[in-house]
């Protein structure tokens, strides 16, 4: 027997609906402006750090829209702070190589001179099929037509064809 839902769970009045209709576009517009002001790097391909920030930004935006206890200004300050922290970390990673190595993974070599490197593939959890797909994406029929395949820091595979 299903549990009956209280009427309040389905509809709690128009004030909440109106709040979402006003707050969501305002928060979205502010987020777009914050992201545009922070530069293209904020919206670049994702490495692990960028993924964490992206999830945190999405979670904060959702909280702004749905939480009655979080004021719009407080939420926008939180969004601005997240983007500012991401900007500071990426600026520091450009200026200081040691900091860059701390927050970003190095690309992993998975194939050299047409031969797959099984140990590296296991560590990276990459299959032969994924290497073959990278070969096809690079315009090679098979992986033995490649000089190298790398697992990049953003999780993509880059294939270098033999000269």
N, C-alpha and C positions, 0 to 999 in steps of 0.2 A: 504494500500500500504506500503510495508516494506521500511525502510530507506536504501538507498544504502550505503554500507561501503566504505570508501576511501581505495584505494589500499594500502596505508601505514599501515592501521589497520591490514591487512592480512600479509604483508611482508614488513619489514622496512630495508631490506638489510642483507647481510651475516655477518656483523660485530657483530650484536646482537646474531645471532645464534652461531658464534664462541666463543663469550664471555661466553654464557651459557655452551657450550661444554667444555670449559676450567675451568670456575669458579665452576660449580656444582660438578665435581669430587674432586676438590681441597678442597672446603668447606666441602663436605661430609667426606672426609678422615680426615680433621682437626677436625671435630666434633666427629668422632669416637675416635680419639686419645685423645681429651679432655675428653670425657665421660669415656674412659678406665682409664685415669689417675686420675679421680675424685673418682673412686671406685664404688663398686656395689650398694651402697645406692642411687646413682643418678638414677639408672634404676630400682629401686624397685617398688613394688606395690604402687599405687598412693593414697596419701591423698590429701586434697584440695591444700596444698602448693605445693606439687610435681606436681599436675596437672597444676597449673598456670605456673610453671617453664617449664614444658614440652611444653605447648602451646607457651610460649615466645621463647623457643629455636627453635621450628618449624617455627614460624613466622620470627624469625631472619634469619634462614637458607633460607627461601623463599625469603626474602629481599636481601640477599647476591646474590642469584642466579639470581633474576629477575630485580633488581634495577641497572640501569646504573650509578646512582649517588653515589652508595655505593661501595667503594673500598673493595677488598677482605680482606685486612689487618684490616680495620675498622670493618668489619663484624665479623672477627675472634676474634678481641678484645671484641666485644659485646658478642659473644658466650662464650668466656672464662670468662667474667665478670658474666654472668648469672649462669654458672656452679660454679664459685667461691662463688657467693652469696648463692646458694643452699647448697654448702658444708659448708659454715660458719653457716648458719641457722641450718642445721642438727647437726653440731658439737656442737653448743650452746644448742640445744634441748637435747642432750645427757648429757651435763655437768650441765645444770641448769633446774631443774624440773619445776620451775615457768615459764620459757620461753617455755618449752615443752608444758605445759598446755595452754599457750597463743596461740600457732600456730597449735596445733592438737586437734581434737575433742576426747572426751572419747568414748569408746565403749558403745553401748546402749543395755540394757537387754530387749529383746522382748518377751521371753517366759521363765517361771520359773516353775519347777516341772510339766511339761507337759501342763501348762495352758498359753494361750496367754495373753499378757498384752496390751489390746486395746488402752489405752491412749499412751503408749510408741510407739506402732505401728503407730498410727496416727501422732505423732510428727515426727517419722522417715519416714513416708509415705511408709510403708511396708504393703503388703497385706497378708491375710491368705494363699493364694496360694504360695507366696514367702517363707513363713515359712514352709509350707508343702514340697516345693522343697528342702529346706535346710535339712529337716528331711530325705528325700529320699537320698540326697547326702551323708548324714552321715550313711546311711544303715538302717534307721528306716522306717517302713511302714507308720507310722503316727506321728504327732507331740506329741501326748501324751506319746510316747516312749522316749521322750527327757527330760533331766534334765534342759537344758537351750539353748536358741538361742540368739546370740549377733549380732548386726550390728557393724562391725569392723570399725576402723577409715578410712580404704580404701574403704568402701562401700560394702564389701563382708559380707556374713552371715556365722557365725560359729555356728555349732550345737554340743552340748555335749550330748551324749547318757547316759541314766540311767545306773548305775553300776549293 
